[in-house]
């Protein structure tokens, strides 16, 4: 295996997150603060984040995994006491609560394509297959290895097997850190317990597992090593679970703990209860006591509810507790060590050190990386600077190594090919900086194209439905306009109607090509965030493997048949121009829909506006063509298009000009 010997500790210091709020899908209306000054450490083992719905569990998980917008995050997230490396998304795993396995592929194929995209280019096909086979055995998926995952219309594997498949897709690189967002959602109690036991076995290798669970049952709670309770984006408890530490803590606050009740249920229920007398006695004084507690809202500033005020009180009680002090000492030591490595202690001022100290302690002052650039000590500050040096040396109790060791680095970029021995099945040279580099672009395109072709061919809605729809349309139009008499006035007018309906079909048939991208939008965002591939290769593979076969394939196959049935000009060159014009019309319609969706930043609204625009174009074009045919006016080449001036702007002027000039 890859990196089972390297453990990773994730520390977060005074982390806050504010989400943007929008009105009418476009206009920003302010910010909503989701996370409030969170500080703590996630160690190797199972670290579970629980809390009521909407408390910020998924947001907190995204911040730790580096998947959130950095401009909306304040505070620091350190990996083994160092800045998060640029390739952290490739060295870690993130399992979303949604199913991102390709339904038309088998379990083995999903794991293999993940290995082909994420493992280095020098790993042979045999090695990839060997790793996939070993992972199938480890996850208990051998019995369904060659069964399709399944889609809405075709049944596949069970929910628990699908969840394990999603985990296997992320574990193909054997990461040291695994993030899981609601892994037990949609599973029964037995299946959820089996899944968590599987994750527990992974921690034997020293992996750090961080999972957000809405409300774990008692059997799952027994497997947890560290518990974090969030409510309204605030920390109510953060610490170990061993020896019933959370129950003892809340029992010391006066909450009645029942031995027959699920501890997780008890923790969620107490958030909605009034503070006991013991808890009120332990409530530390806060700035501004005696005034109504207020919190900024998106629209205006309103007094907080009693529940929100109680959550703030629980946070203050926990931050003043002895249970929190031990974790704070470790977090403080990690931070001061990291800060001492950013700039020599002699260049740090006492003021800067104090500012960081209070920020970590949970005050409203936000921890910013810009504050690290401390000013140089002045003449009168030398004594204070020396005191600062001593404070850093005494406080920096780095866990688990010393300042000189400065933690084991979480990346392999700095490892020399000549250092150490073999790790698992791969030698040290392969464990160098090349291990987490993405594969070349042409290989990305090849893997994505292969996966896309299999998905399209096996999907009942992939190729069959578009071909059947265009075949029916061709049969109807070919029958209605069969062998037009181009020498008569009626034939010329009927031919105009044929052109109109062809453009109408192409506009609406190809306009929904965006659905191909929207259908896999969630999977693309997840895989792109995890560093599977680059966006350009995904787009090219999607166009080549799905857009062309599903949208242009039926047109290229059936429209020559329609051309022959309607008796248009018997010329190979004319038919080629007919095909090219049809393809341009489809591309222009797709571009119009994409433009509307991007303009309004909303799929449904963009489709509605594009449909209205196309309808007006077609109605206007039909009205003008009928009026011209009635007066027997030969259209001027510079004034004719399939949908008059509107479609002319879409690039169809030359199409209509050719048709009119060749067939009138």
C-alpha positions as CSV (number, residue, x, y, z in Angstrom):
1,X,0.0,0.0,0.0
2,X,1.1,3.6,-0.4
3,X,1.3,5.6,2.7
4,X,0.2,3.6,5.7
5,X,3.3,4.5,7.7
6,X,2.7,8.2,7.6
7,X,0.1,9.6,10.0
8,X,-1.5,13.0,9.6
9,X,-2.8,15.3,12.2
10,X,-5.1,18.1,11.1
11,X,-5.3,21.2,13.4
12,X,-7.6,24.1,12.8
13,X,-7.1,27.4,14.5
14,X,-9.9,30.0,14.9
15,X,-11.6,28.9,11.7
16,X,-14.7,30.9,10.5
17,X,-16.6,30.7,7.3
18,X,-19.1,33.1,5.7
19,X,-21.3,32.1,2.8
20,X,-22.5,34.4,0.1
21,X,-26.2,35.1,-0.1
22,X,-28.0,36.0,-3.4
23,X,-31.2,37.6,-4.5
24,X,-32.9,36.5,-7.7
25,X,-30.0,34.1,-8.4
26,X,-27.7,36.9,-9.5
27,X,-27.4,39.9,-7.1
28,X,-25.3,39.3,-3.9
29,X,-27.2,40.4,-0.8
30,X,-24.6,39.9,1.9
31,X,-22.9,37.2,3.8
32,X,-24.2,34.6,6.3
33,X,-21.7,33.4,8.9
34,X,-21.8,29.6,9.1
35,X,-18.8,28.7,11.3
36,X,-17.7,30.7,14.3
37,X,-14.1,30.6,15.5
38,X,-13.5,26.8,15.6
39,X,-10.2,25.5,17.1
40,X,-9.1,21.9,17.6
41,X,-7.2,18.8,16.4
42,X,-8.2,15.8,14.4
43,X,-5.9,12.9,15.2
44,X,-5.5,9.4,13.5
45,X,-8.7,7.4,14.2
46,X,-12.4,8.0,13.6
47,X,-13.3,11.6,14.3
48,X,-17.0,12.2,14.1
49,X,-18.8,15.5,13.7
50,X,-22.4,15.5,14.9
51,X,-25.1,18.1,15.3
52,X,-28.6,19.1,14.2
53,X,-29.6,19.8,10.6
54,X,-28.0,23.0,9.3
55,X,-25.4,23.3,12.0
56,X,-22.5,23.5,9.6
57,X,-21.1,19.9,9.6
58,X,-20.7,19.7,5.8
59,X,-19.3,23.2,5.6
60,X,-16.8,22.5,8.3
61,X,-15.8,19.3,6.5
62,X,-15.2,21.2,3.3
63,X,-13.1,23.8,5.0
64,X,-10.9,21.1,6.5
65,X,-10.6,19.3,3.2
66,X,-9.7,22.6,1.4
67,X,-12.8,22.5,-0.8
68,X,-14.2,25.8,0.2
69,X,-13.6,29.2,-1.3
70,X,-10.4,30.6,0.5
71,X,-11.8,34.1,0.3
72,X,-14.7,33.1,2.5
73,X,-12.6,31.3,5.1
74,X,-10.6,33.0,8.0
75,X,-8.3,31.2,10.3
76,X,-5.7,28.5,9.7
77,X,-5.8,24.8,8.9
78,X,-2.5,23.0,9.3
79,X,-1.4,19.5,8.3
80,X,1.1,18.0,10.8
81,X,1.9,21.5,11.8
82,X,2.6,22.8,8.3
83,X,0.6,24.7,5.7
84,X,-1.7,22.5,3.7
85,X,0.3,21.4,0.6
86,X,-1.0,22.3,-2.9
87,X,-1.5,18.6,-3.7
88,X,-3.5,17.9,-0.5
89,X,-6.7,17.2,-2.6
90,X,-4.8,14.4,-4.4
91,X,-3.2,13.0,-1.2
92,X,-6.5,12.9,0.7
93,X,-9.9,11.4,0.0
94,X,-13.3,13.0,0.2
95,X,-16.4,10.8,0.1
96,X,-19.6,12.8,-0.5
97,X,-23.0,11.7,0.7
98,X,-24.1,11.6,-3.0
99,X,-23.5,8.7,-5.3
100,X,-20.8,9.6,-7.8
101,X,-20.2,6.1,-9.2
102,X,-21.1,5.8,-12.9
103,X,-24.3,3.7,-12.9
104,X,-23.8,2.1,-16.3
105,X,-20.4,0.7,-15.2
106,X,-19.6,-2.2,-12.9
107,X,-18.1,-1.9,-9.5
108,X,-14.7,-3.1,-10.8
109,X,-14.8,-0.7,-13.8
110,X,-15.6,2.3,-11.5
111,X,-12.6,1.5,-9.3
112,X,-10.4,0.9,-12.3
113,X,-11.2,4.2,-14.0
114,X,-10.5,5.9,-10.7
115,X,-7.1,4.2,-10.5
116,X,-6.3,5.1,-14.1
117,X,-7.0,8.8,-13.4
118,X,-5.4,9.1,-10.0
119,X,-2.4,6.7,-10.0
120,X,0.8,7.9,-11.7
121,X,1.3,7.3,-15.3
122,X,4.2,4.9,-14.7
123,X,1.9,2.4,-12.8
124,X,1.2,-0.4,-15.2
125,X,-2.2,-1.8,-16.1
126,X,-1.4,-5.0,-14.2
127,X,-0.5,-3.0,-11.1
128,X,-3.8,-1.0,-11.3
129,X,-5.8,-4.2,-11.7
130,X,-4.0,-5.8,-8.8
131,X,-4.7,-2.8,-6.6
132,X,-8.4,-2.8,-7.6
133,X,-8.7,-6.5,-6.8
134,X,-7.1,-6.0,-3.4
135,X,-9.4,-3.1,-2.6
136,X,-12.5,-5.1,-3.7
137,X,-11.5,-7.8,-1.2
138,X,-10.9,-5.2,1.6
139,X,-14.3,-3.6,1.0
140,X,-16.1,-6.9,0.7
141,X,-17.3,-6.2,-2.8
142,X,-16.0,-9.3,-4.6
143,X,-19.5,-10.8,-4.9
144,X,-20.7,-7.8,-6.9
145,X,-17.5,-6.8,-8.6
146,X,-18.9,-7.4,-12.1
147,X,-22.4,-6.1,-11.4
148,X,-23.4,-2.7,-12.7
149,X,-23.9,0.0,-10.0
150,X,-27.3,0.8,-11.4
151,X,-29.3,3.9,-12.4
152,X,-32.9,5.2,-11.9
153,X,-34.4,2.9,-14.5
154,X,-32.1,-0.1,-14.0
155,X,-31.6,-1.9,-10.8
156,X,-28.0,-2.5,-9.6
157,X,-26.2,-3.1,-6.3
158,X,-27.7,-2.3,-2.9
159,X,-27.3,1.0,-1.1
160,X,-24.6,-0.3,1.3
161,X,-22.6,-1.7,-1.6
162,X,-23.0,1.5,-3.5
163,X,-21.7,3.5,-0.5
164,X,-18.7,1.1,-0.3
165,X,-18.1,1.5,-4.0
166,X,-17.9,5.3,-3.5
167,X,-15.5,4.8,-0.7
168,X,-13.4,2.5,-2.8
169,X,-13.2,5.1,-5.6
170,X,-11.5,7.4,-3.1
171,X,-9.3,4.8,-1.4
172,X,-7.6,3.8,-4.6
173,X,-4.6,6.0,-3.8
174,X,-4.5,4.7,-0.1
175,X,-4.8,8.2,1.4
176,X,-3.8,9.1,4.9
177,X,-6.8,11.4,5.5
178,X,-10.3,10.4,4.6
179,X,-13.2,12.8,4.7
180,X,-16.8,11.4,4.7
181,X,-19.9,13.5,4.5
182,X,-22.9,11.7,6.0
183,X,-21.7,8.1,5.1
184,X,-24.6,6.4,6.9
185,X,-27.3,8.5,5.2
186,X,-30.0,6.2,3.6
187,X,-28.6,3.1,5.2
188,X,-30.4,0.8,7.7
189,X,-28.9,0.4,11.1
190,X,-27.1,-2.9,10.3
191,X,-25.6,-1.7,7.1
192,X,-24.5,1.6,8.7
193,X,-22.8,-0.3,11.5
194,X,-21.0,-2.6,9.0
195,X,-19.8,0.4,7.1
196,X,-18.4,2.1,10.2
197,X,-16.7,-1.1,11.2
198,X,-15.0,-1.2,7.9
199,X,-13.8,2.4,8.4
200,X,-12.6,1.4,11.9
201,X,-10.4,-1.3,10.4
202,X,-8.8,1.3,8.1
203,X,-7.6,3.2,11.2
204,X,-5.4,0.3,12.1
205,X,-3.1,1.6,9.3
206,X,-2.9,5.0,11.0
207,X,-5.4,6.7,8.8
208,X,-7.2,9.9,10.0
209,X,-10.9,9.6,9.2
210,X,-13.1,12.6,9.7
211,X,-16.9,12.0,9.2
212,X,-19.9,14.1,9.6
213,X,-22.9,12.0,10.9
214,X,-26.3,13.5,11.6
215,X,-27.1,11.2,14.5
216,X,-25.1,8.0,14.9
217,X,-26.7,5.0,16.7
218,X,-25.2,3.5,19.8
219,X,-23.2,0.8,17.9
220,X,-21.6,3.4,15.7
221,X,-20.9,5.7,18.7
222,X,-18.8,2.9,20.3
223,X,-16.5,3.0,17.3
224,X,-15.8,6.7,17.6
225,X,-12.4,7.9,18.9
226,X,-13.0,11.7,18.9
227,X,-16.3,13.6,18.9
228,X,-17.1,17.1,17.8
229,X,-20.5,18.6,18.5
230,X,-21.6,21.6,16.5
231,X,-24.7,23.7,16.7
232,X,-25.2,26.9,14.8
233,X,-21.6,26.7,13.7
234,X,-20.2,26.7,17.2
235,X,-18.3,24.1,19.1
236,X,-20.2,22.6,22.0
237,X,-17.8,19.8,22.6
238,X,-14.5,18.6,21.0
239,X,-12.5,15.8,22.5
240,X,-12.0,12.1,23.0
241,X,-14.8,9.6,23.5
242,X,-12.8,7.1,25.6
243,X,-14.0,6.4,29.2
244,X,-17.2,8.3,28.5
245,X,-15.5,11.7,28.5
246,X,-18.4,13.5,26.7
247,X,-21.0,12.0,29.1
248,X,-18.9,13.0,32.1
249,X,-18.5,16.5,30.8
250,X,-22.2,17.2,30.3
251,X,-23.0,15.4,33.5
252,X,-20.8,17.8,35.3
253,X,-22.9,20.6,33.9
254,X,-26.0,19.2,35.5
255,X,-27.5,17.4,32.6
256,X,-29.2,14.1,33.5
257,X,-27.5,11.3,31.6
258,X,-29.4,8.0,31.2
259,X,-27.5,4.8,30.8
260,X,-30.3,3.4,28.5
261,X,-30.2,6.3,26.1
262,X,-28.1,6.6,23.0
263,X,-25.4,9.1,23.9
264,X,-25.6,10.8,20.4
265,X,-29.4,11.2,20.9
266,X,-28.7,12.7,24.4
267,X,-26.2,15.2,23.0
268,X,-28.7,16.4,20.3
269,X,-31.6,16.7,22.8
270,X,-29.6,18.7,25.3
271,X,-29.1,21.4,22.7
272,X,-32.8,22.2,23.0
273,X,-33.0,22.2,26.8
274,X,-32.5,25.1,29.2
275,X,-29.1,25.4,30.9
276,X,-29.1,23.6,34.3
277,X,-28.1,25.5,37.4
278,X,-24.6,24.0,37.5
279,X,-24.0,25.1,33.9
280,X,-25.1,28.6,34.7
281,X,-22.7,28.7,37.6
282,X,-19.8,27.8,35.3
283,X,-20.8,30.3,32.7
284,X,-17.8,32.7,32.3
285,X,-18.4,36.4,31.9
286,X,-18.5,37.7,28.4
287,X,-18.0,41.1,26.9
288,X,-21.2,43.1,26.7
289,X,-23.1,41.1,29.4
290,X,-26.4,42.7,30.3
291,X,-27.2,43.6,26.7
292,X,-29.2,41.5,24.3
293,X,-27.0,39.1,22.3
294,X,-27.2,40.0,18.7
295,X,-25.9,38.4,15.5
296,X,-25.7,39.9,12.0
297,X,-28.3,38.6,9.6
298,X,-28.4,38.8,5.8
299,X,-31.1,41.4,5.7
300,X,-30.7,43.2,8.9
301,X,-29.6,42.9,12.5
302,X,-32.1,41.2,14.8
303,X,-31.9,39.9,18.4
304,X,-30.9,36.3,18.4
305,X,-33.4,33.6,19.5
306,X,-33.1,32.1,23.0
307,X,-31.8,28.9,21.5
308,X,-29.0,30.7,19.7
309,X,-28.0,32.6,22.8
310,X,-28.0,29.3,24.8
311,X,-25.7,27.8,22.2
312,X,-23.3,30.7,22.6
313,X,-23.3,30.1,26.4
314,X,-22.6,26.4,25.9
315,X,-19.6,27.3,23.7
316,X,-18.3,29.7,26.3
317,X,-18.7,27.1,29.1
318,X,-16.8,24.5,27.0
319,X,-14.0,26.9,26.1
320,X,-13.5,27.6,29.8
321,X,-13.5,23.9,30.9
322,X,-10.6,21.7,31.8
323,X,-11.6,19.3,29.0
324,X,-10.8,22.0,26.5
325,X,-7.6,23.2,28.1
326,X,-5.6,20.0,27.1
327,X,-6.7,20.3,23.5
328,X,-5.9,24.0,23.5
329,X,-2.4,23.4,24.8
330,X,-1.7,21.1,21.9
331,X,-3.3,23.4,19.4
332,X,-1.4,26.3,20.8
333,X,1.9,24.5,20.6
334,X,1.2,23.5,17.0
335,X,0.4,27.0,16.0
336,X,3.4,28.6,17.8
337,X,5.7,26.1,16.2
338,X,4.3,26.8,12.8
339,X,4.6,30.5,13.4
340,X,8.2,30.2,14.6
341,X,9.1,28.4,11.3
342,X,7.5,31.2,9.2
343,X,10.0,33.8,10.4
344,X,12.8,33.6,12.9
345,X,11.6,34.5,16.5
346,X,14.0,37.5,16.6
347,X,11.9,39.2,14.0
348,X,8.6,38.7,15.9
349,X,7.2,41.4,18.2
350,X,5.5,40.8,21.5
351,X,2.4,42.5,20.2
352,X,2.1,40.0,17.3
353,X,2.4,37.0,19.6
354,X,-0.3,38.3,22.0
355,X,-2.6,38.9,19.1
356,X,-2.3,35.4,17.9
357,X,-2.7,34.0,21.4
358,X,-6.0,35.7,22.0
359,X,-7.3,34.8,18.6
360,X,-6.7,31.1,19.2
361,X,-8.4,31.4,22.6
362,X,-11.7,32.0,20.8
363,X,-12.1,35.8,20.8
364,X,-14.0,37.5,17.9
365,X,-10.7,38.6,16.4
366,X,-10.0,36.6,13.3
367,X,-6.8,34.8,12.7
368,X,-5.3,36.0,9.5
369,X,-2.1,34.8,7.7
370,X,-1.3,38.4,7.1
371,X,-0.7,38.9,10.8
372,X,2.3,36.6,10.7
373,X,4.4,39.3,9.0
374,X,5.4,40.8,12.3
375,X,7.4,44.0,12.6
376,X,11.1,44.0,13.4
377,X,11.9,44.7,17.0
378,X,12.8,48.3,17.7
379,X,15.5,49.3,20.2
380,X,13.2,49.4,23.1
381,X,11.6,46.1,22.2
382,X,14.6,43.7,22.5
383,X,13.7,42.7,26.0
384,X,10.2,42.0,25.0
385,X,11.4,40.1,21.9
386,X,13.6,37.8,24.1
387,X,10.6,37.1,26.3
388,X,8.6,36.3,23.2
389,X,11.3,33.8,22.2
390,X,11.1,32.1,25.5
391,X,7.3,31.9,25.4
392,X,7.4,30.2,22.0
393,X,10.0,27.7,23.1
394,X,8.0,26.9,26.3
395,X,4.6,26.8,24.7
396,X,5.3,24.9,21.5
397,X,4.5,21.4,22.7
398,X,4.3,19.9,19.3
399,X,2.3,16.7,19.0
400,X,3.6,14.1,18.3
401,X,7.2,15.3,17.5
402,X,9.5,18.1,18.7
403,X,10.2,21.4,17.1
404,X,13.5,20.1,15.6
405,X,11.5,17.3,13.8
406,X,8.9,19.7,12.7
407,X,6.4,16.9,12.0
408,X,6.6,14.3,9.3
409,X,5.7,16.1,6.1
410,X,2.4,15.1,4.7
411,X,3.7,15.2,1.1
412,X,6.3,13.1,-0.7
413,X,7.6,16.1,-2.7
414,X,10.5,16.7,-0.3
415,X,11.5,13.0,-0.1
416,X,14.7,12.1,-1.7
417,X,14.8,9.0,-3.9
418,X,17.7,7.7,-1.8
419,X,16.1,8.1,1.6
420,X,14.5,5.3,3.5
421,X,13.5,1.8,2.3
422,X,10.6,0.4,0.4
423,X,7.1,1.2,1.4
424,X,4.6,-1.5,0.5
425,X,4.7,-2.6,-3.1
426,X,6.5,0.5,-4.5
427,X,10.0,1.6,-4.2
428,X,11.1,4.9,-2.9
429,X,11.9,6.4,-6.3
430,X,8.2,6.0,-7.2
431,X,7.4,7.5,-3.8
432,X,9.0,10.7,-4.8
433,X,7.4,13.9,-6.0
434,X,6.0,12.1,-9.1
435,X,3.6,10.0,-7.1
436,X,0.9,12.7,-6.7
437,X,1.4,14.5,-10.0
438,X,-1.6,14.2,-12.4
439,X,-1.3,12.0,-15.4
440,X,-0.6,13.6,-18.8
441,X,-3.4,15.4,-20.6
442,X,-3.7,12.9,-23.4
443,X,-4.0,10.0,-20.9
444,X,-6.7,11.9,-19.1
445,X,-8.6,12.3,-22.3
446,X,-8.2,8.6,-23.2
447,X,-9.5,7.4,-19.8
448,X,-12.4,9.9,-19.8
449,X,-13.3,9.0,-23.4
450,X,-13.3,5.3,-22.6
451,X,-15.5,5.8,-19.6
452,X,-17.8,8.1,-21.5
453,X,-18.2,5.6,-24.4
454,X,-19.1,2.8,-22.1
455,X,-21.6,5.0,-20.2
456,X,-23.2,6.1,-23.5
457,X,-23.5,2.7,-25.0
458,X,-24.8,1.0,-21.9
459,X,-27.3,3.8,-21.0
460,X,-30.7,3.1,-22.5
461,X,-31.3,6.8,-22.8
462,X,-27.8,7.4,-24.2
463,X,-28.2,6.6,-27.9
464,X,-31.5,4.8,-28.5
465,X,-33.8,7.6,-27.5
466,X,-32.2,10.4,-29.7
467,X,-32.0,8.1,-32.7
468,X,-35.7,7.0,-32.3
469,X,-36.8,10.6,-31.9
470,X,-35.0,11.8,-35.0
471,X,-36.2,8.7,-37.0
472,X,-39.8,9.4,-36.2
473,X,-39.4,13.1,-37.1
474,X,-37.7,12.1,-40.4
475,X,-40.4,9.7,-41.3
476,X,-43.2,12.2,-40.6
477,X,-41.5,15.1,-42.6
478,X,-40.4,12.8,-45.4
479,X,-44.0,11.5,-45.7
480,X,-45.6,15.0,-45.6
481,X,-43.1,16.6,-48.0
482,X,-42.5,13.5,-50.2
483,X,-40.9,14.4,-53.6
484,X,-41.8,18.1,-53.8
485,X,-42.5,19.6,-57.2
486,X,-39.8,22.4,-57.2
487,X,-41.1,23.9,-60.5
488,X,-44.5,24.9,-59.1
489,X,-45.4,27.8,-56.8
490,X,-46.9,25.3,-54.3
491,X,-43.8,23.2,-54.3
492,X,-41.6,26.3,-53.6
493,X,-43.9,27.3,-50.7
494,X,-43.9,23.7,-49.3
495,X,-40.1,23.6,-49.5
496,X,-40.1,26.8,-47.4
497,X,-42.2,25.0,-44.8
498,X,-39.8,22.1,-44.9
499,X,-36.9,24.3,-44.1
500,X,-38.8,25.9,-41.3
501,X,-39.7,22.6,-39.6
502,X,-36.1,21.3,-40.1
503,X,-34.7,24.4,-38.3
504,X,-37.4,24.1,-35.6
505,X,-36.4,20.5,-34.9
506,X,-32.7,21.2,-34.9
507,X,-33.1,24.2,-32.6
508,X,-35.0,22.3,-29.9
509,X,-33.4,19.0,-30.4
510,X,-29.8,20.3,-30.0
511,X,-30.7,23.0,-27.5
512,X,-31.0,20.4,-24.8
513,X,-27.4,19.2,-25.3
514,X,-26.6,21.1,-22.2
515,X,-28.4,18.4,-20.3
516,X,-25.5,16.1,-20.9
517,X,-23.3,18.3,-18.9
518,X,-25.9,19.2,-16.3
519,X,-26.6,15.5,-15.6
520,X,-23.0,14.9,-14.5
521,X,-22.4,18.3,-13.0
522,X,-22.3,17.1,-9.4
523,X,-19.9,14.3,-10.3
524,X,-17.7,16.7,-12.3
525,X,-17.5,19.1,-9.4
526,X,-16.5,16.3,-7.0
527,X,-13.9,14.7,-9.2
528,X,-12.4,18.1,-10.3
529,X,-12.2,19.1,-6.6
530,X,-10.4,15.9,-5.9
531,X,-7.9,16.4,-8.7
532,X,-9.0,13.6,-11.0
533,X,-8.5,15.6,-14.2
534,X,-8.4,19.0,-15.7
535,X,-11.6,20.7,-17.0
536,X,-10.5,21.0,-20.6
537,X,-10.0,17.2,-21.0
538,X,-13.3,16.5,-19.4
539,X,-15.1,18.9,-21.8
540,X,-13.4,17.4,-24.8
541,X,-14.1,13.9,-23.8
542,X,-17.7,14.8,-23.0
543,X,-18.2,16.4,-26.5
544,X,-16.5,13.5,-28.4
545,X,-18.2,10.7,-26.5
546,X,-21.7,12.0,-25.7
547,X,-22.6,15.2,-27.5
548,X,-21.5,14.0,-30.9
549,X,-23.0,10.5,-30.7
550,X,-26.3,11.6,-29.1
551,X,-26.9,14.9,-30.9
552,X,-25.0,15.0,-34.2
553,X,-25.1,11.2,-34.9
554,X,-28.9,11.1,-35.5
555,X,-28.7,14.2,-37.7
556,X,-25.9,12.8,-39.8
557,X,-27.7,9.5,-40.2
558,X,-31.3,10.4,-40.8
559,X,-31.2,13.9,-42.5
560,X,-29.6,12.6,-45.7
561,X,-32.6,10.2,-45.9
562,X,-35.0,13.2,-45.4
563,X,-33.1,15.1,-48.1
564,X,-33.7,12.2,-50.6
565,X,-37.3,11.6,-49.6
566,X,-38.3,15.3,-50.1
567,X,-36.8,15.4,-53.6
568,X,-34.4,18.3,-53.2
569,X,-31.6,19.0,-55.6
570,X,-29.9,15.7,-56.7
571,X,-26.3,16.8,-56.0
572,X,-23.8,15.4,-53.6
573,X,-22.3,18.9,-53.0
574,X,-25.7,20.3,-52.3
575,X,-26.4,17.5,-49.8
576,X,-23.1,18.2,-48.1
577,X,-24.0,21.9,-47.7
578,X,-27.4,20.7,-46.3
579,X,-25.7,18.6,-43.7
580,X,-23.2,21.3,-42.8
581,X,-26.0,23.8,-42.4
582,X,-27.9,21.5,-40.2
583,X,-24.9,21.0,-37.9
584,X,-24.3,24.7,-37.7
585,X,-27.9,25.3,-36.7
586,X,-27.6,22.7,-34.0
587,X,-24.4,24.2,-32.7
588,X,-25.9,27.7,-32.7
589,X,-28.9,26.6,-30.7
590,X,-26.7,24.9,-28.2
591,X,-24.6,28.1,-27.9
592,X,-27.7,30.2,-27.3
593,X,-28.9,27.9,-24.5
594,X,-25.5,27.9,-22.9
595,X,-25.3,31.7,-23.1
596,X,-28.7,32.1,-21.4
597,X,-27.8,29.7,-18.6
598,X,-24.5,31.5,-18.0
599,X,-26.2,34.9,-18.1
600,X,-28.8,34.1,-15.4
601,X,-26.7,31.6,-13.5
602,X,-29.7,29.3,-13.3
603,X,-30.4,26.2,-15.5
604,X,-34.2,26.3,-15.5
605,X,-34.4,30.1,-16.0
606,X,-31.8,29.9,-18.8
607,X,-33.8,27.2,-20.6
608,X,-37.0,29.2,-20.3
609,X,-35.5,32.4,-21.8
610,X,-33.7,30.5,-24.6
611,X,-37.0,28.7,-25.5
612,X,-38.9,32.0,-25.6
613,X,-36.2,33.5,-27.9
614,X,-36.2,30.6,-30.2
615,X,-40.0,30.6,-30.4
616,X,-40.1,34.3,-31.3
617,X,-37.4,33.7,-34.0
618,X,-39.3,30.9,-35.6
619,X,-42.7,32.6,-35.6
620,X,-41.2,35.8,-37.1
621,X,-39.3,33.8,-39.7
622,X,-42.5,31.9,-40.7
623,X,-44.5,35.0,-41.0
624,X,-42.0,36.7,-43.2
625,X,-41.5,33.7,-45.5
626,X,-45.2,33.3,-46.0
627,X,-45.6,37.0,-47.0
628,X,-42.8,36.7,-49.5
629,X,-44.2,33.6,-51.0
630,X,-47.6,35.2,-51.4
631,X,-46.2,38.0,-53.5
632,X,-43.9,35.6,-55.4
633,X,-40.9,37.7,-54.4
634,X,-37.6,36.0,-54.8
635,X,-35.7,36.6,-51.5
636,X,-32.5,38.6,-51.6
637,X,-29.4,36.7,-50.7
638,X,-28.4,39.3,-48.1
639,X,-31.8,39.3,-46.4
640,X,-32.7,35.6,-46.1
641,X,-32.0,33.2,-43.2
642,X,-33.8,30.2,-41.8
643,X,-35.3,32.4,-39.0
644,X,-34.8,35.7,-40.8
645,X,-32.4,38.1,-39.1
646,X,-32.5,36.4,-35.8
647,X,-31.1,33.0,-36.9
648,X,-28.8,35.0,-39.3
649,X,-27.1,36.2,-36.2
650,X,-26.6,32.6,-35.1
651,X,-24.5,31.9,-38.2
652,X,-27.3,30.5,-40.5
653,X,-27.2,33.2,-43.3
654,X,-25.1,31.2,-45.7
655,X,-27.3,28.1,-45.1
656,X,-30.5,29.7,-46.2
657,X,-28.8,31.6,-49.0
658,X,-27.5,28.4,-50.5
659,X,-30.8,26.6,-50.1
660,X,-32.8,29.4,-51.7
661,X,-30.3,29.9,-54.6
662,X,-29.9,26.2,-55.4
663,X,-33.5,25.1,-55.2
664,X,-35.6,28.0,-56.4
